Amino acid sequence: MLWSIGGSPPGNADDIFKLGRGQMLALSAYLGLFAVAFGAATLLPFQSEPLLVGLLLSGEFSTLGLVAVASFGNVLGAVCN
């Protein structure tokens, strides 16, 4: 549920799509990690480990969530390769 992050349930359907600055920052971090992990599993010369370590050291993201996103990106990139 999106509103569990913000605190209160939305008043109408349009409120579901309104994310705060912190939520957008977290979403972009997870999407960026996924994209780099996906690229690292293909022929592109990316390295997802430095980004993963940096996000882990920031302490603002779930360890399990970061590892899951990186793993999913790596597996999906390997399948598409």
Sine and cosine of phi, psi and omega as CSV:
sin_phi,cos_phi,sin_psi,cos_psi,sin_omega,cos_omega
0.00,0.00,0.82,-0.57,-0.03,-1.00
-0.91,0.42,-0.58,0.82,-0.12,-0.99
-0.97,0.23,-0.20,0.98,0.03,-1.00
-0.93,0.36,-0.41,0.91,0.04,-1.00
-0.96,0.28,-0.68,0.73,-0.06,-1.00
-0.99,0.17,-0.41,0.91,0.06,-1.00
0.84,-0.54,-0.83,0.56,-0.08,-1.00
-0.88,-0.47,0.46,-0.89,0.00,-1.00
-0.93,0.36,0.45,-0.89,-0.03,-1.00
-0.94,0.35,0.48,-0.88,0.03,-1.00
-0.98,0.21,-0.59,0.81,0.05,-1.00
-0.59,-0.81,0.01,-1.00,-0.10,-1.00
-0.91,0.41,-0.48,0.88,-0.02,-1.00
-0.93,0.37,-0.45,0.89,-0.02,-1.00
-0.93,0.36,-0.35,0.94,-0.01,-1.00
-0.89,0.45,-0.56,0.83,-0.09,-1.00
-1.00,0.02,0.02,1.00,0.04,-1.00
-1.00,-0.06,0.94,-0.34,0.01,-1.00
-0.95,-0.31,0.55,-0.83,0.05,-1.00
-0.98,0.22,0.14,-0.99,-0.03,-1.00
-0.89,0.46,-0.66,0.75,0.01,-1.00
-0.91,0.42,-0.62,0.79,0.02,-1.00
-0.93,0.36,-0.62,0.78,0.03,-1.00
-0.93,0.38,-0.59,0.80,0.03,-1.00
-0.91,0.41,-0.68,0.73,0.03,-1.00
-0.91,0.41,-0.68,0.74,0.01,-1.00
-0.89,0.46,-0.66,0.75,0.00,-1.00
-0.93,0.36,-0.53,0.85,0.06,-1.00
-0.91,0.41,-0.72,0.70,0.02,-1.00
-0.91,0.41,-0.67,0.74,0.02,-1.00
-0.92,0.40,-0.62,0.79,0.05,-1.00
-0.90,0.43,-0.67,0.74,0.05,-1.00
-0.89,0.45,-0.67,0.74,0.04,-1.00
-0.87,0.49,-0.71,0.70,-0.04,-1.00
-0.90,0.43,-0.67,0.75,0.00,-1.00
-0.94,0.35,-0.64,0.76,0.03,-1.00
-0.92,0.40,-0.62,0.78,0.05,-1.00
-0.88,0.47,-0.73,0.68,0.01,-1.00
-0.90,0.43,-0.58,0.82,-0.01,-1.00
-0.93,0.38,-0.45,0.89,-0.01,-1.00
-0.99,0.11,-0.17,0.99,0.05,-1.00
-0.99,-0.15,-0.30,-0.95,-0.03,-1.00
-0.98,0.18,-0.10,0.99,-0.01,-1.00
-0.95,0.32,0.61,-0.79,-0.04,-1.00
-0.99,0.11,0.87,0.49,0.05,-1.00
-0.99,-0.13,0.38,-0.92,0.15,-0.99
-0.77,-0.64,0.89,-0.46,-0.04,-1.00
-1.00,0.03,-0.29,0.96,-0.07,-1.00
-0.88,0.47,-0.70,0.71,0.02,-1.00
-0.87,0.49,-0.62,0.78,0.04,-1.00
-0.92,0.38,-0.67,0.74,0.03,-1.00
-0.88,0.48,-0.71,0.70,0.00,-1.00
-0.90,0.43,-0.65,0.76,0.03,-1.00
-0.89,0.46,-0.68,0.73,0.03,-1.00
-0.93,0.37,-0.60,0.80,0.06,-1.00
-0.91,0.41,-0.66,0.75,-0.01,-1.00
-0.94,0.34,-0.38,0.92,0.03,-1.00
-0.92,0.40,-0.47,0.88,0.04,-1.00
0.96,0.27,0.14,0.99,-0.05,-1.00
-0.99,-0.16,-0.07,1.00,-0.08,-1.00
-0.81,-0.59,0.43,-0.90,0.01,-1.00
-0.94,0.35,0.76,-0.65,0.03,-1.00
-0.88,0.48,-0.73,0.69,0.01,-1.00
-0.89,0.46,-0.64,0.76,0.02,-1.00
-0.90,0.43,-0.68,0.73,0.01,-1.00
-0.91,0.41,-0.69,0.72,0.01,-1.00
-0.91,0.41,-0.63,0.78,0.01,-1.00
-0.91,0.42,-0.70,0.72,0.00,-1.00
-0.91,0.42,-0.69,0.72,0.01,-1.00
-0.90,0.43,-0.66,0.75,0.01,-1.00
-0.91,0.41,-0.68,0.73,0.01,-1.00
-0.89,0.45,-0.66,0.75,0.03,-1.00
-0.90,0.43,-0.66,0.76,0.03,-1.00
-0.91,0.40,-0.69,0.73,0.00,-1.00
-0.91,0.41,-0.71,0.71,-0.01,-1.00
-0.91,0.41,-0.61,0.79,0.07,-1.00
-0.91,0.42,-0.63,0.78,0.03,-1.00
-0.93,0.38,-0.59,0.81,0.02,-1.00
-0.93,0.38,-0.63,0.78,-0.02,-1.00
-0.98,0.22,-0.24,0.97,-0.06,-1.00
-0.96,0.28,0.00,0.00,0.00,0.00
